Amino acid sequence: MAAERRKRVSVYVGPKLTVSPGDLDRLEATGEWVFEEKHDGFWCLATVVDGVVSEMASRTGLAFSGAECGGLLGLRVAAGGSGRLVGELTADETAGGERAGTRRLHLFDVLDWCGLDLRDLPQTERREALEMVYEVLGKNVLTEVRDRIRLVEQRKTGIHAWFEEIVSRGGEGVVG
């Protein structure tokens, strides 16, 4: 069997840095950092066409199968919008070392939407655009969909306590 060929996805992921707990207070004090919860999953590029999730791919461009996406492919998420959203594809649990359970997409970036390429914008402006897209998604989808596709929480202050809370419930940590 021939090896599956990998292709690179031409996307700008943005300035993300995993930080150690000892760095949090120093970075927060600068006022120049924003932090997001780090989810334990797979980086995922979700393509939405006319309001439907039409494709989900890995960082290297390999398409996730329908089984890997756990019902997210084909999901209607918006009233006619199209674009590319970036998030972390997670599963609720593992069974025998394999990811199982409900799949969720935790969105943290938007690359383009309705014909507008947003990759050259600063991260803060892309986040604002993602929040607007998510707001549109929220007005046009069922509660079930909002449970499956979520906006990653972002904070600028109280990071050390938030980090401790995330870790205490079994979470990964934060990304700055």
matplotlib code that plots the C-alpha trace (Angstrom):
import matplotlib.pyplot as plt

x = [0.0, 1.4, 2.0, -0.6, 0.8, 0.7, 0.3, 0.8, -2.1, -1.3, -2.6, -1.4, -1.8, -0.8, 1.6, 0.9, 3.3, 2.8, 4.0, 5.1, 3.3, 6.3, 6.0, 2.3, 2.6, 5.4, 3.7, 0.3, 2.0, 3.1, -0.5, 0.5, -0.6, -3.9, -4.3, -6.6, -7.3, -5.3, -7.5, -6.2, -7.1, -6.0, -5.4, -8.2, -9.1, -12.9, -14.2, -17.7, -19.6, -23.0, -23.4, -22.4, -19.2, -17.9, -14.4, -12.1, -8.4, -5.3, -2.4, -0.7, -3.7, -5.0, -8.8, -10.3, -12.8, -16.5, -15.8, -12.9, -15.2, -17.9, -20.8, -19.4, -19.0, -22.2, -23.4, -25.3, -23.7, -24.6, -27.3, -25.3, -21.8, -18.6, -15.0, -12.3, -12.2, -9.4, -9.9, -9.0, -10.9, -11.4, -13.2, -14.8, -13.0, -10.5, -11.2, -8.2, -5.9, -8.2, -10.3, -14.0, -17.1, -18.6, -16.4, -16.2, -14.5, -13.0, -12.6, -9.6, -9.0, -10.7, -8.7, -11.3, -15.1, -17.5, -14.7, -12.6, -9.0, -8.2, -4.8, -2.8, -4.8, -3.2, -4.3, -6.5, -8.5, -8.9, -10.2, -12.7, -13.8, -14.0, -16.3, -18.5, -18.7, -19.4, -22.2, -23.8, -23.4, -25.1, -28.1, -28.6, -28.0, -29.6, -28.3, -26.9, -24.6, -23.4, -22.5, -20.4, -18.8, -17.5, -15.4, -12.2, -12.3, -9.8, -8.5, -6.1, -6.0, -6.2, -4.2, -2.4, -5.6, -7.3, -4.4, -4.7, -8.4, -8.0, -5.3, -7.3, -10.2, -7.8, -7.2, -4.0, -3.2, -3.1, -1.6, -0.4]
y = [0.0, 3.4, 5.8, 8.6, 11.8, 14.8, 18.3, 21.5, 23.8, 27.4, 29.0, 31.6, 30.1, 33.1, 33.8, 31.1, 30.1, 27.4, 28.8, 27.3, 28.2, 30.2, 32.5, 33.4, 36.3, 37.9, 37.7, 38.9, 41.9, 43.2, 43.7, 42.6, 38.9, 37.2, 33.6, 30.8, 27.4, 24.6, 21.7, 18.2, 17.4, 17.8, 21.1, 21.3, 23.4, 23.4, 24.5, 25.9, 26.2, 27.8, 27.3, 23.6, 22.1, 20.5, 19.5, 19.1, 18.7, 18.3, 20.8, 18.8, 19.0, 15.4, 15.2, 13.8, 11.0, 11.3, 8.8, 11.0, 14.0, 12.3, 13.9, 17.4, 16.9, 18.0, 19.9, 23.1, 25.9, 29.2, 30.7, 30.8, 31.8, 30.3, 30.3, 28.6, 28.3, 26.9, 25.0, 22.0, 18.8, 17.0, 13.8, 13.5, 10.3, 7.6, 3.9, 1.6, 4.5, 5.6, 8.8, 8.1, 9.9, 13.2, 15.3, 19.0, 21.7, 24.5, 27.5, 29.9, 31.5, 32.4, 32.6, 33.9, 34.4, 35.4, 36.1, 38.2, 36.9, 37.7, 36.1, 39.3, 40.9, 41.0, 38.2, 40.5, 41.6, 38.0, 37.1, 39.9, 38.6, 35.1, 36.3, 38.0, 34.8, 32.8, 35.3, 34.7, 30.9, 31.2, 33.0, 30.4, 27.0, 24.6, 24.3, 20.9, 22.5, 25.2, 22.4, 20.7, 23.9, 26.2, 29.4, 29.0, 31.2, 34.0, 36.0, 38.8, 38.8, 36.3, 33.8, 32.0, 31.2, 30.2, 27.9, 26.2, 25.8, 24.3, 21.8, 20.8, 19.7, 17.6, 20.2, 20.8, 24.3, 27.6, 29.0, 32.6]
z = [0.0, -0.9, 1.9, 2.2, 0.8, 3.1, 1.9, 3.8, 4.4, 3.5, 6.7, 9.1, 12.6, 14.6, 17.4, 20.0, 22.8, 25.4, 28.7, 31.9, 35.2, 36.3, 33.3, 33.8, 36.3, 34.4, 31.0, 32.4, 34.1, 30.7, 29.6, 26.1, 26.4, 26.0, 27.2, 26.0, 27.5, 25.8, 24.9, 24.5, 20.9, 17.3, 15.5, 12.9, 9.9, 9.4, 6.1, 6.1, 2.7, 2.7, 6.4, 6.4, 7.8, 4.5, 5.4, 8.4, 8.0, 10.1, 10.4, 7.6, 5.3, 5.8, 5.8, 8.9, 8.2, 9.2, 12.0, 13.3, 13.2, 15.1, 13.3, 12.9, 9.1, 7.4, 10.4, 9.6, 11.6, 9.9, 7.7, 4.4, 5.6, 4.2, 5.3, 7.2, 11.0, 13.1, 16.3, 18.4, 17.6, 20.9, 22.2, 25.6, 26.6, 25.6, 25.3, 25.1, 24.2, 21.3, 21.4, 21.8, 22.8, 21.7, 19.3, 19.8, 17.9, 20.1, 17.8, 18.3, 14.9, 11.6, 8.4, 6.0, 6.0, 3.3, 0.8, 3.2, 3.8, 7.4, 7.7, 7.5, 10.3, 13.8, 16.1, 18.2, 15.1, 13.8, 17.3, 17.1, 13.6, 15.0, 17.8, 15.2, 13.1, 16.3, 17.2, 13.8, 14.3, 17.7, 16.3, 13.6, 15.2, 17.6, 21.1, 20.2, 17.7, 20.1, 22.5, 19.7, 18.3, 21.0, 21.2, 23.2, 26.3, 26.3, 29.3, 30.0, 33.8, 36.7, 34.6, 37.3, 39.2, 36.0, 35.0, 38.4, 38.0, 34.5, 35.7, 38.8, 36.5, 34.4, 31.7, 29.7, 30.7, 28.8, 25.6, 25.4]

ax = plt.figure().add_subplot(projection="3d")
ax.plot(x, y, z, "-o")
ax.set_aspect("equal")
plt.show()
